Amino acid sequence: MEAGRSGEAAPGAAAGGAPQEPAAKPSEMPSAERELRQELQKAKDDYDMATGTISSLQRQLEIQESQLRGAKSEKEMLQKKLREREDQLQAMSAKFCSLREERKHEEMMATMEKENCSLRQVVTEQESKLAEQNQLISELQGTVSQLQAEVLTSRYHIHKQQQAREAIQSQAETLQHRELQTRVALECITSRFERYRSKIIQATFSTAGSKPPQAEVTDEEVLEAMQKIINERMEFHQMLKQKGIKVPSLHSMDTSNLSPTSAKGKRKSPARQHLSTPEKQP
């Protein structure tokens, strides 16, 4: 229905001098609204994707923190074993001091040497494991710091996307409001054009000698009828001037006809009275 009205409004605007600019805006509004809705849907998809990424990063962060706690616990256990071994070594050293005057000094020295070698080997292995655990802890701490930075970055992007979505929603609401205003203005213009066209048709076909239209009249037929009336007025005016009758110019006559003082009961001009008198004579 609105497309049909806009199609009728285009010729009328060209004929009556009315602006054609409002008729083009409603066709542009749905396209801009669709683009904004697509951008809004894309922002929602990006928001969902970012939310899933943050959940995954948080799970990874919890796993890394659990591994870090396990590594720290293992480190403490190894340090405890190392202290126990050192205590054993000190105890054995004390025992060696107490037994150095005994007969089996050499055998005990050999045994203690073997134990010392074994303990040194254990200590070396424990220190190597401790160094590996420290390196693993450093790597885990670096991973935790990186994950925390990624979480902060993701939250920042989500905040920006939320702001962009709110801006797009605001623009969509503004465009919907403008579209409604444009539609109301278009309906008003279309209604005024229809009333103006109806008045033109009524004035054109209500003149003497004109047949009222039996069907809907096109704009071309209205223009032809108006042109015919104008030509007849000009011929009539020229004929009066040729007969020597003083008549006002067509411009002044049109001005007097359009003035608010003209009424339905206005008297005929002298030229029309002079012309109608010979026609009544036999």
Protein Blocks (a to p, Z undefined) as FASTA:
>chain_A
ZZmmmmmmmmmmmmnopafklmmmmmmmmmmmmmmmmmmmmmmmmmmmmmmmmmmmmmmm
mmmmmmmmmmmmmmmmmmmmmmmmmmmmmmmmmmmmmmmmpmklmmmmmmmmmmmmmmmm
mmmmmmmmmmmmmmmmmmmmmmmmmmmmmmmmmmmmmmmmmmmmmmmmmmmmmmmmmmmm
mmmmmmmmmmmmmmmmmmmmmmmmmpghiacdfbdcdfklmmmmmmmmmmmmmmmmmmmm
mnopacddfklmmmmmmpmkbcfklccdfklmmmmmmmmpZZ
